[in-house]
């Protein structure tokens, strides 16, 4: 039984390692600049 568990563990490690090796990170998108609106002064004081 222990040989079966050991074989399953080694197989799982090999499969996961092979899958992780082929994983490509997602392309990074540029961060958009924050939108800033300058305050407009009104003609009246208040």
C-alpha positions as CSV (number, residue, x, y, z in Angstrom):
1,X,0.0,0.0,0.0
2,X,2.8,2.4,0.8
3,X,4.3,1.9,-2.6
4,X,1.0,2.9,-4.2
5,X,0.8,6.0,-2.1
6,X,4.4,6.9,-2.9
7,X,3.9,6.4,-6.6
8,X,0.7,8.5,-6.6
9,X,2.5,11.3,-4.7
10,X,5.5,11.3,-7.1
11,X,3.1,11.2,-10.1
12,X,1.1,14.2,-8.7
13,X,4.3,16.2,-8.2
14,X,5.5,15.5,-11.7
15,X,2.2,16.4,-13.3
16,X,1.8,19.6,-11.3
17,X,5.4,20.6,-12.0
18,X,4.9,20.1,-15.7
19,X,1.7,22.1,-15.7
20,X,3.4,24.9,-13.7
21,X,6.3,25.1,-16.2
22,X,3.9,25.8,-19.1
23,X,1.9,28.4,-17.3
24,X,2.3,31.9,-18.9
25,X,1.5,35.0,-16.9
26,X,-1.3,37.2,-18.2
27,X,-0.1,40.3,-20.1
28,X,0.0,43.4,-18.1
29,X,-2.2,46.3,-19.2
30,X,-1.0,49.8,-18.8
31,X,-2.5,51.7,-15.9
32,X,-4.7,54.6,-17.1
33,X,-3.9,58.1,-15.7
34,X,-6.3,59.3,-13.1
35,X,-8.9,61.8,-14.4
36,X,-8.5,65.2,-12.9
37,X,-10.7,68.2,-13.6
38,X,-9.5,71.6,-12.5
39,X,-12.0,73.6,-10.5
40,X,-13.7,76.4,-12.5
41,X,-14.1,79.7,-10.6
42,X,-17.6,81.2,-10.7
43,X,-18.3,84.9,-11.4
44,X,-20.0,85.3,-8.1
45,X,-18.3,85.1,-4.7
46,X,-20.7,82.4,-3.4
